[in-house]
Amino acid sequence: MRIASLKIAASIMFVAAALAMAPLASANSVTFNLSSNNLGISGSVGTVTISDTGLNQVTVSITMDAGYSVKLSGGDFAFNGPSSLTLAGVSGFTADANSGLDFQHLKTTQNISMFGNFAFDFTDVKGQPKSVVSADTVTFVLTGSGLSASEFTGVAIHFCTASGSSCSPNTGFATGTPGVATVPEPGSLGLLGTGLIGLGGLVRRRFLSKTS
C-alpha cells in the first residue's frame, strides 16, 4: 500500500513539475507614448499599445488622453517596422462603442507631416454612424506573415483636439518612440518547477529504496 502511494506521489510531482516548466503562452507588447505632435501641444495626447495576441497577429489599442480623440473619417494610422501589413489583414475594428469598422485604403509609403516617411499608412475609416467622425479609443487586429509586436518601431496617428465623436476644427498628427517591450516574468514558475523536480526525485529515491 505504501509503495503504491509513493508511486502515485512521484507521478503527481513529475507532472506538476513538467507543467510548471512549460513555456508561458503570454504576450509581448510595446507601447508608444504620443508625446510629439505637429500642433505644438506639450506633453502626451495618448498612447498606442501593440500586443501579440496570436500567431502572426497583433492587436493595436489606441487610447487618447482627455481633450483629444482619434480622427476616423479621413484619418491616418501609420506604422514603421513590419513588412507584411495588408488591408485584408485588418479585422476586429472597434471605435468606442462602434464595431465592424474598416479602413478604406492602405498606402505603402506616406510622408506624415513633420515626422517623415512611414512604410504603411491605413487611411479613411468607414462603417461608423454618420455622426461619428472621431473616437476616444480605437482597437483593431493586424494579421500578417511572421508579424509580431516587437517589429513595430514607429507609429503616427491623426488626432483631433477634442474628446468624443465630433472631432474639432483642429486636427494634427502625433507620434512617439516605443517604450520597453513588456514580457511577463517566468522566473517564479521556473523556481517552482525546479523545486517540484527536486521533490519528485526525493520521492522517487524513497520509492526505489522500498522496492529494492
C-alpha positions in Angstrom: 0.0 0.0 0.0 2.8 2.4 0.9 4.7 1.6 -2.3 1.6 2.4 -4.4 1.2 5.7 -2.5 4.8 6.6 -3.2 4.4 5.7 -6.9 1.3 8.0 -7.2 3.0 10.8 -5.4 6.1 10.5 -7.7 3.9 10.7 -10.7 2.0 13.7 -9.5 5.3 15.5 -8.7 6.7 14.9 -12.1 3.6 16.0 -14.0 3.3 19.2 -11.8 7.0 20.0 -12.5 6.6 19.5 -16.2 3.6 21.9 -16.3 5.5 24.5 -14.2 8.5 24.4 -16.5 6.4 24.6 -19.7 6.9 27.8 -21.8 4.4 30.5 -20.9 1.8 31.4 -23.6 2.0 35.1 -22.7 2.0 38.1 -24.9 4.7 40.6 -25.7 3.7 44.2 -26.1 5.2 47.6 -26.9 3.6 51.0 -26.0 4.2 54.3 -27.9 3.5 57.4 -25.8 2.2 60.0 -28.3 4.4 62.8 -26.9 5.3 64.5 -30.2 2.9 66.3 -32.5 2.8 69.0 -35.2 0.4 71.3 -33.4 2.8 72.5 -30.8 1.0 70.8 -27.9 3.3 69.9 -25.0 3.0 66.6 -23.3 1.2 63.4 -24.3 -2.0 63.3 -26.2 -2.5 59.5 -25.9 -0.9 56.1 -26.2 -0.7 53.3 -28.8 -0.1 49.8 -27.4 0.7 46.9 -29.8 0.4 43.4 -28.3 1.0 39.9 -29.6 -2.4 38.2 -29.5 -2.0 35.2 -31.7 0.2 33.5 -34.3 1.3 36.2 -36.9 -1.2 38.5 -35.2 -1.1 41.7 -33.1 -3.8 43.9 -31.6 -3.4 47.7 -31.8 -5.1 49.6 -29.0 -5.2 53.4 -29.1 -6.3 55.4 -26.0 -6.4 59.2 -26.2 -5.9 61.5 -23.2 -8.7 63.7 -22.1 -9.3 66.5 -24.6 -8.2 64.5 -27.6 -9.6 61.9 -29.9 -8.6 59.8 -32.9 -9.8 61.1 -36.3 -11.7 58.3 -38.2 -13.1 59.7 -41.4 -10.1 60.9 -43.5 -7.8 59.9 -40.7 -4.4 58.2 -41.0 -2.9 55.3 -38.9 0.8 55.0 -39.9 3.3 52.3 -38.9 7.0 51.6 -39.4 8.9 48.4 -38.8 6.8 45.4 -40.0 7.0 44.3 -43.7 3.8 42.3 -44.1 0.8 44.6 -43.4 -2.1 44.5 -45.8 -5.6 46.0 -46.0 -7.1 42.4 -45.9 -5.2 41.7 -42.7 -7.2 44.2 -40.7 -10.1 42.8 -38.5 -12.0 43.4 -35.3 -12.1 47.2 -35.7 -13.9 49.0 -33.0 -14.1 52.7 -32.1 -15.6 53.5 -28.7 -19.0 51.7 -28.7 -19.0 51.1 -32.5 -17.7 47.9 -34.1 -17.4 46.5 -37.6 -15.4 49.4 -39.0 -12.9 49.2 -41.8 -10.1 51.1 -43.4 -10.7 52.1 -47.0 -7.1 52.5 -48.2 -3.6 51.4 -47.5 -0.5 53.4 -48.7 2.8 51.6 -48.7 4.7 54.8 -48.5 3.4 58.0 -46.9 5.1 61.2 -45.7 3.5 62.2 -42.4 3.7 66.0 -41.7 6.9 66.8 -39.8 7.6 63.1 -39.0 8.9 61.8 -42.3 8.0 58.7 -44.3 6.1 55.7 -42.9 6.1 52.3 -44.6 2.4 51.7 -44.1 -0.5 54.1 -43.7 -4.0 52.9 -43.2 -6.5 55.7 -44.1 -10.1 56.8 -44.0 -12.2 54.7 -41.6 -15.8 53.8 -42.7 -18.6 51.9 -41.1 -19.4 54.0 -38.0 -22.6 56.0 -37.7 -22.6 59.2 -39.9 -22.4 61.5 -36.8 -19.2 59.8 -35.6 -16.0 61.2 -37.0 -13.7 60.5 -34.1 -13.3 58.3 -31.1 -11.5 58.3 -27.7 -10.5 54.6 -28.0 -9.7 52.5 -31.1 -8.8 48.9 -31.3 -8.1 46.6 -34.3 -6.2 43.4 -35.2 -3.5 43.2 -37.7 -2.5 39.8 -39.2 0.4 39.1 -41.5 3.2 36.6 -42.1 5.6 36.5 -39.2 4.0 39.6 -37.6 4.9 40.4 -34.0 4.7 43.4 -31.7 8.5 43.7 -31.5 8.7 44.6 -35.2 7.0 47.9 -34.7 9.4 50.8 -34.5 7.2 53.8 -35.1 3.6 55.0 -35.2 1.8 58.2 -36.2 -1.9 58.9 -35.5 -4.2 61.5 -37.0 -5.9 63.2 -34.0 -8.4 65.9 -33.0 -8.1 68.5 -30.3 -11.4 67.5 -28.7 -12.7 64.3 -27.0 -15.7 62.4 -28.2 -17.2 61.6 -31.6 -17.5 65.0 -33.2 -13.7 65.8 -33.7 -12.9 69.5 -33.8 -11.7 72.2 -36.3 -8.1 71.5 -35.2 -6.5 68.2 -36.2 -2.9 67.1 -36.4 -0.5 64.2 -36.2 1.0 62.7 -33.1 3.9 60.2 -32.8 6.2 58.7 -30.2 9.1 56.3 -29.7 8.5 52.8 -28.5 8.9 52.0 -24.8 10.4 48.9 -23.4 8.6 45.7 -24.6 6.9 44.0 -21.7 7.3 40.3 -21.2 5.7 38.5 -18.2 8.3 37.2 -15.8 8.5 33.4 -15.8 11.1 33.2 -13.0 8.7 32.3 -10.2 7.3 29.4 -12.2 10.8 28.3 -13.1 11.7 28.2 -9.4 8.5 26.3 -8.6 9.3 23.8 -11.3 12.9 23.3 -10.0 11.6 22.7 -6.5 9.0 20.2 -7.7 11.5 18.3 -9.7 13.8 18.0 -6.7 10.9 16.9 -4.5 9.9 14.4 -7.1 13.4 13.0 -7.3 13.4 12.6 -3.5 10.1 10.7 -3.6 11.4 8.5 -6.4 14.5 7.6 -4.5 12.4 6.6 -1.5 10.2 4.5 -3.7 13.2 2.7 -5.3 14.7 2.0 -1.8 11.5 0.4 -0.7 11.3 -1.9 -3.7 14.9 -3.0 -3.8 
